[in-house]
């Protein structure tokens, strides 16, 4: 009998076989703060939203930081699965890395490490992760109130959702979630 193959933590298996809602985390190589500062964060933030729109992924929550990002999005309405997530992430990572490396005069530098995805199939898990992503800047200690962080969805969510929906989502506990988020972020935005 053959031994089972080890799943290497630096190359996670992407479970993209079904359409639905996905929670995604991506990190820079060696957790380097390549997107430190407002101008760089703005480029990554706009890049994420633009690429998601181009690939017809409907974003529900996002948070962008100096060395990682999270988002929750729904697969395109006409998609049988989430396989376009890999291409979408690759486009975002290649374009932002090229821009950053040109800016820093660091050709061929590896900017991105990988991304991790989870297909959300249980409502409570989905709602808790929505809260987690909206509140992530607060979790990292960057702002006293999540909506004050310009590169996340909290302010948008609070403007566009009903007050009852906002209150309901923000009540979901996040302490028990298993999320790869051991990142020290740059407090200088």
C-alpha positions in Angstrom: 0.0 0.0 0.0 1.4 3.4 -1.0 1.9 6.0 1.7 -0.5 9.0 1.6 1.0 12.1 0.2 1.8 14.9 2.6 0.0 18.2 1.9 2.7 20.8 2.1 1.7 24.0 3.9 3.4 26.2 1.3 1.3 24.7 -1.5 -2.3 24.3 -0.1 -4.8 22.2 -2.0 -7.4 24.5 -3.5 -10.9 23.0 -3.1 -12.5 24.8 -6.0 -14.8 22.1 -7.3 -18.1 23.8 -6.3 -19.7 27.1 -7.0 -20.7 29.2 -4.0 -19.0 31.5 -1.5 -15.3 31.4 -0.8 -13.2 32.9 2.0 -9.7 33.7 0.7 -6.5 34.7 2.4 -3.3 35.6 0.5 0.1 36.5 1.9 3.3 38.1 0.7 6.5 36.1 0.5 8.1 35.9 4.0 5.3 38.2 5.3 7.2 41.2 3.9 5.5 44.5 4.1 5.6 45.2 0.4 2.4 47.2 0.5 3.3 49.6 3.3 1.8 53.0 3.0 -1.4 54.5 1.7 -0.3 54.7 -2.0 0.7 51.0 -2.1 -2.4 49.9 -0.2 -4.6 51.9 -2.6 -3.1 50.0 -5.5 -3.6 46.6 -4.0 -7.1 47.5 -2.8 -8.2 48.8 -6.2 -6.4 45.9 -7.9 -8.3 43.4 -5.8 -11.7 45.0 -6.5 -11.0 45.5 -10.2 -9.8 41.9 -10.8 -12.8 40.5 -8.9 -15.1 42.5 -11.0 -13.4 41.5 -14.2 -13.7 37.8 -13.3 -17.4 38.3 -12.2 -16.7 37.4 -8.6 -19.2 39.2 -6.3 -17.3 40.6 -3.3 -19.0 40.7 0.1 -16.1 41.6 2.4 -12.5 42.4 2.0 -9.5 43.7 4.0 -6.1 44.6 2.5 -3.0 45.1 4.6 0.8 45.6 4.1 1.5 41.9 3.8 -1.8 40.0 3.3 -5.4 40.3 2.5 -8.7 38.5 3.1 -11.9 38.5 1.1 -15.2 36.7 0.9 -16.8 36.5 -2.6 -19.3 34.5 -4.5 -18.4 32.6 -7.7 -19.7 34.0 -10.9 -23.5 33.3 -11.4 -22.8 31.2 -14.5 -19.9 29.3 -13.1 -20.1 25.6 -12.3 -17.2 25.9 -9.8 -14.7 28.2 -8.3 -11.8 27.4 -10.6 -11.5 30.9 -11.9 -10.3 31.9 -8.4 -6.8 30.6 -9.2 -6.6 32.6 -12.4 -8.1 35.7 -10.8 -5.5 35.5 -7.9 -2.7 34.9 -10.4 -3.7 38.0 -12.4 -3.8 40.1 -9.3 -0.6 38.8 -7.9 1.3 39.1 -11.2 0.1 42.7 -11.9 0.7 44.0 -8.4 4.1 42.3 -8.2 5.2 43.8 -11.6 4.0 47.3 -10.5 5.7 47.0 -7.1 9.0 45.6 -8.5 9.2 48.4 -11.1 8.5 51.0 -8.3 11.2 49.5 -6.0 13.6 48.7 -8.9 13.6 45.1 -7.7 13.2 43.0 -10.9 12.3 39.3 -10.4 11.7 39.7 -6.7 9.0 37.3 -5.5 6.2 39.4 -3.9 3.4 36.9 -3.3 3.7 33.6 -1.5 0.3 31.8 -1.9 -3.4 32.0 -1.2 -5.6 29.8 0.9 -9.3 29.3 0.2 -12.3 27.8 2.0 -15.6 27.2 0.4 -18.2 28.3 2.9 -21.1 25.8 3.2 -22.6 26.6 6.6 -24.5 29.8 7.2 -23.0 30.4 10.7 -19.5 29.9 9.4 -20.2 32.3 6.5 -21.7 35.0 8.8 -18.8 34.7 11.4 -16.3 35.1 8.6 -18.1 38.1 7.2 -17.7 39.7 10.6 -14.1 38.6 10.8 -13.1 40.2 7.5 -15.1 43.4 8.1 -13.4 43.8 11.6 -9.9 42.6 10.6 -8.3 46.0 10.8 -9.6 46.4 14.3 -8.3 42.9 15.2 -4.8 44.0 14.0 -5.0 47.1 16.1 -4.9 49.6 13.2 -8.0 51.5 14.0 -10.4 51.9 17.0 -13.4 51.2 14.7 -13.2 49.0 11.6 -15.0 51.5 9.3 -12.1 54.0 9.8 -9.7 51.7 7.9 -9.9 52.8 4.2 -8.8 49.5 2.7 -11.5 47.3 4.0 -15.2 46.7 3.4 -16.6 47.8 6.8 -17.5 51.3 5.9 -19.1 50.2 2.6 -21.0 47.4 4.5 -22.3 49.8 7.1 -23.5 52.2 4.4 -25.2 49.7 2.1 -26.6 47.1 4.5 -29.6 47.6 6.7 -28.8 48.6 10.3 -30.4 45.3 11.4 -28.1 43.3 9.1 -25.0 45.2 10.3 -25.9 44.6 13.9 -26.7 40.9 13.2 -23.4 40.2 11.4 -21.3 42.1 13.9 -22.7 39.9 16.7 -21.2 36.7 15.3 -18.3 35.5 17.4 -15.0 35.0 15.6 -12.8 33.7 18.4 -13.3 30.1 17.4 -12.6 30.5 13.7 -9.6 28.8 12.3 -8.1 31.5 10.1 -4.5 31.8 8.9 -3.9 35.3 10.1 -0.7 35.3 12.1 0.5 38.5 10.4 2.0 41.6 12.1 0.8 44.4 9.9 2.5 47.8 9.4 0.7 50.3 11.6 1.8 53.2 9.3 -0.7 52.1 6.7 
